[in-house]
Amino acid sequence: MSNDEQALFSAIDALLEQVAQDPLPPPAERKRLREAAGLSQDQIAKALQARRESVGNWEAGRSEPRPPKRAAYARLLEGLATRFPAPAADSPDAAPALAVPEAFTGPAPQPVPAPAVVPPSRPGSSSTAKPTASSRRPGAKKAVKKTPAPAAAATDPRFENGPLAVLDVEDGQVVAYCVGGLVLDVPAKTLPTLVDWTLTEARLGQARLHRSGYDADPMLVLTPAALERYGLPTTLTPEERSAGRLKDGHKVIKQVERAGLELTRRGFGSWTRIFYRPEDGKRRCVQLCIPAWGALPTSEWDDKKDPKLPTMSAADLARFLGTYAERVITPRGFTATTGLALMTALRPPTRAEKDEETGTFERAFNADALTQVYPVVECEVPDEHPILKGKWPRHHQRTPAEMLMEEPFSWCRELTDDECLKPYLVGIDVNMAFAAAANSLVVGLNGPTHLTGNPAFDKSLPGSWLVDLSHVDLSRARVGGRTIDGDRLPSPFTPTGERPTGPGWYATPSVAYAVQLGFDVAPIEAYVRTETGRYLDPWYDRLRDAYLATMADLGVVPGMDDEEFLEAMARVKDGDPALTLLLKAIKATAKGGIGKLRQRNSRGEVPFYEPWPALERETWRPDIRAAVLSTVRVIMHRKMMKTAAAADIYPVAIATDCLVYPSNGPSPLDLLPYTPDGKPVTGTFRLGVSPGMVKWEGTQTVLWAEEQFEKNGGLFNIARNIKNGRPADDDGE
């Protein structure tokens, strides 16, 4: 045989080897042979130039090796089978019918042709049924470790691969990283075919959180490599960044239009929805998230000082966002937008109700939800609202008698001589303060009723009250039989902590607190809501559970003693980066969701005094936001009073949910009051992980504070700088 013929035959032999479909032993037998030979998955992976996770998935039956690795793997197993024959079926050493590999973190696949619906192995993880060889690849990362919880419901087979996937390019192939470490092959070559694949084959999405709600759309996160593969730019031009979306004439947008797909009015931006017109009432929509275009800003989803998302792997990004989706909801945009969407998902405005006469289903309103847009109240709306057009000059500063000014505390005072003798200033921070204030809060569900003629105050009616609270004097208040120096505390009725000087608009919780303190109130007029409910309760419960589960993953759980809690919290910053970002996102969702109830036209979407899109939402309810912020201040002030009575200590600065106290030692343990048996005094600030309890924020010296006061004058709030001596990140509304 000539050399040319030999080369040709060798090439044909190699080709035949690549397409060979040699029968492989069952998955369990593959693992038995490897273990019998004393080989690890890593050794086999290196020999085959594959990943360890791939070998684990071959042994689990979740995927099959593809040429040319398949022939080599078959040869290895054949050789091992010769040396280590299978034991007899009745032997005590016989291999089990189904085994779970080391790299597999989900439930064992069921030995049936169709995907089985099985409970997830850990709360919140997605079930992983055996995939077809053409659509899945083995995963590269393990799922996020979950905390013990009650058994979860069976995974919805429609969404067996989880709520979302991160698309990346690996060895020239587009792959989708899903939650739980699963990785799918993506056959789509264009964006329209990617949408079709997602809707028909990917099995992505999230089941509704309320029986009257809607399932969440599947979400795809596109990495820069995936953007290039689908013809999208990795960065937007300055003009496109300003507009927040791709130019309408872009070739990919034309592809989408030719395929019969549509975009929302927002166009093709960092958060994009691509959809078909619904058929038979079924929604057919895919959401795209493009971090390279600013979809996950550092102020909400990342660490400002040390951004981690730009270098995070696709697998870890899927773990981060997937765990957020499982514990909170599939992201809908920024955390504030997602927080508001969570409210609606848990309390849908409408439901299907059967007409007994016709037998057809019609739309009906839910009694416990915000169901329609009601008339607004002048005192409750921001300055740019259309209702205020022509009311005052353009740059008029509204007074408390003209505007409901319920905002978080921003207050600082000078230290007394005795406080200056203490060496330290210790900051404590209230956990999830906005969410905690929403818990059990009664809010209005209908439109406002205007009360005039000096109406009697009724704490059961949420709304806004015009009342003079300037007579509330707490300078010598008594708490638990002890007199405290109220002049060293901020007024609970203003964000600045200054005592009111005349009539002003207040939310119901503020006025109710004045009554609780023992003072008479005489409202002048009010706008109240007569239909009430605890609209925010399920929202709070969902965020609380997500927060506590994530803190538990980071090693902090309820029930720790104070020293143990502080030690555990000190380790959080060095924990899993995906979990620390998840924690930040959950907190930003809680705070931003409340702020979104009074979304302003802050970015100049429309001219001043012209309606902006948020006003069309049933959830545009500034009165509910005001009630939450009022409650935040009231709760903090009540605990300040109790703490002052118990330990004769007073805060010197407050910024939103952070309080700073003078202390003889650098730790909160040197500051907070305890009973003789070592328990926290009832009603005071308590260390702990639960929402409403406090954690250590930071410590500085009194000398540092005096230097800052001299340098910045009276405009300096040390509570914003107590953590590290620099201004804190503003992750509020």
Secondary structure, 3 states (H helix, E strand, C coil): CCHHHHHHHHHHHHHHHHHCCCCCCCHHHHHHHHHHCCCCHHHHHHHHCCCHHHHHHHHHCCCCCCCCHHHHHHHHHHHHHHHCCCCCCCCCCCCCCCCCCCCCCCCCCCCCCCCCCCCCCCCCCCCCCCCCCCCEECCCCCCCCCCCCCCCCCCCHHHCCCCEEEEEEECCEEEEEEHHHCEEECCCCCHHHHHHHHHHCCCCCECCCCCCCCCECCEEEECHHHHHHCCCCCCCCHHHHHHCCCCCCCHHHHHHHHCCCEECCCCCCCEEEEEEEEECCEEEEEEEECHHHCCCCHHHHCCCCCCCHHHCCHHHHHHHHHHHHHHCCCCCCCHHHHHHHHHHHHCCCEEEEECCCCCCEEEEECCCCCCCCCCCCHHHCCCCCHHHCCCCCCCCCCCCCCCECCCCEEEECCCCHHHHCCCEEEEEEECCHHHHHHCCCCEECCCCEEECCCCCCCCCCCEEEEEECCCCCCCCCEECCEECCHHHCCCCCCCCCCCCCCEEEEEHHHHHHHHHCCCCCCCCEEEECCCEECCCHHHHHHHHHHHHHHHHHCCCCCCCCHHHHHHHHHHHCCCCHHHHHHHHHHHHHHHHHHHHHHCCCCCCCCCCCCCCHHHHCCCCCHHHHHHHHHHHHHHHHHHHHHHHHHHCCCCCEEEECEEEEEECCCCHHHCCCECCCCCECCCCCCECCCCCCEEEEEEEEHHHHHHHHHHHHHHCCHHHCCCCCCCCCCCCC
